[in-house]
Amino acid sequence: MAKKSQEIDQENETQLSISRSTAMRLSIAGDSDLSITACFARRKGDEAVLLPLAEWSLNITPINEGGPASNALLLTLPLDNIAFLLADLSGEFKEETQNLISLLQNGSMPHAISIDQTIQWLEQTAANAQEAAQLLSELNQINETAGEH
């Protein structure tokens, strides 16, 4: 580890020292906000449709006070693209967790993540995703009924 280091506090865990260069790049995603909006669009054949969009804001705070200032990532995406991002991110998270297990399997070094809190977040994510899938099924039925008129 470099001589100059930065301490980080991992919520209610012991403080960790990391290299200054890592600390300068390390950020925490504090919260995000998702708002539904829509616009009118046209399909081929000039059929008017409503395009559901999601305005997504992700608030990012650097760990190191000397790093870049807090900022927000602001995106407007088609609603179905949010579902793709959740699927993609959860798949990558699963793969990287498998890689971490492989790396630490010999027990040579402990890890510094809050496993219980991470499990709770993932369980909540799974429950929210299941409920969202059910709501989309309802939306599909409404869409099919609207197409009959």
N, C-alpha and C positions, 0 to 999 in steps of 0.2 A: 504494500500500500504506500502511496506517496506520503512524503513528510507532512505536507499540508493536507489536512482532511477536514471534512465537514460532518458534524453530527446531525443525524436525523432522528426524529421521534416517531416511532411506529405506534400509534394509538395504544396507550397503556402497556406497551412492551418496553423492553430496555432500549436505551438509545444505541444507535449504531454509528460507527464511523466509516465513511466512504471517502474515496479520493475526491479531491476538489474538482477535478475535471468531470467526474461522474456527477457530482452534486450540481455543477453548473448546468447540466443538461436534464436532470431529473425533475419531473413535474408530477403533480397529483391532479387527477380529474376530480374536482370537488363535487359538482352536481351537473345535471343536464336538464333541459326542459324541452318538451316536445309539444308543439301546437299544431292542430289540424287546420288546414285551410284548403281551398279548392279553387280551381279555375275551369273555365269552359274550354273544351278542345273539340276537334273534329276528327273523326275516323275517315278512312278512305270511303268514298261514296258520300261524303259531306254529312254524315250522321253526327249530330251534336251529342257530346258526352260530358260528364262531369269528371274531372281529373282530381282525385284526392291527393293532396300534398302534405308533407310534414315539414314544418319549420323547426329545425333542431339546433339547439344551442348547447355547447359543451364548455363549461367553465374550467379553465386550466390555471393552476397556481404553481409556480416554481417552488421547489424545496429550499433553494439557496436564495437568500435575500439579494445577493449580488448577480443573480441570473436575470433572465428576461422578465419583464413585468407580467403580471397576471393578464390573461386575455381570454377571449371566448372564440370558439370555432362556431361560426354561424353558417348553416346550410339549409337550403330548401330542396327537398328530395321527394320523388314520388313515394307515396305511402308504402307500396310494395317493396321499394328499395330498402326501407328501414327493416322490414322483415328479413330481407337478404343479408343485410349487414349484421343483424343479430345472429342469424344462422352461421355466417362466415366467421364472426368473431368467436362464437361459442365453439365452433369446430377447431379453430386455431388455438383457443385456450385449452381445449381437451388435449390436442397434440403436444403443446408445450408442457402441460402438466405431466403427460407420459414421458416426455424427455427429461423433466426434472426428476421424476421417480428413477429413471434409468441412471441419471447422473449421481443421485444420492443413495442408490440401492446398497452400496457397500457399507453405508453407515459411517463413512469417514468424516463427515462434516454435518452439523445441524443446519437447518434452514431458518430463515428469519421472516416467515410470513404467518399471519394469524389464520390458521387452518379453520378453526370453528367459525369465525366471521365470514371467511370466504365461502365455506359450505352453506351458511345461511343465505348469503347473497345469491349463490347459484340455485338454491332451492326456491328462493323467491322469484328468480328469473324464470325457472321452469314453470312455476305456477302461473306467473303473468303471461308467459308465452302460450300456455294451454288455454287460458281464459281468452286471450286475444284470438286464438284460432277458432274458438267457439263463436266469438262475436263476428268474425269474418264469415263464418258459415251463415249466420243470421243475415249479414250484409249481402251475401250471395243470393239468399232467398228473396230479399227485398229487390235486388237488382233484376232477378229473373221475373218477378211480378211486374216491375216497372217496364220491362221489355215486352210484356204481353199487351200493354195498353197502346 
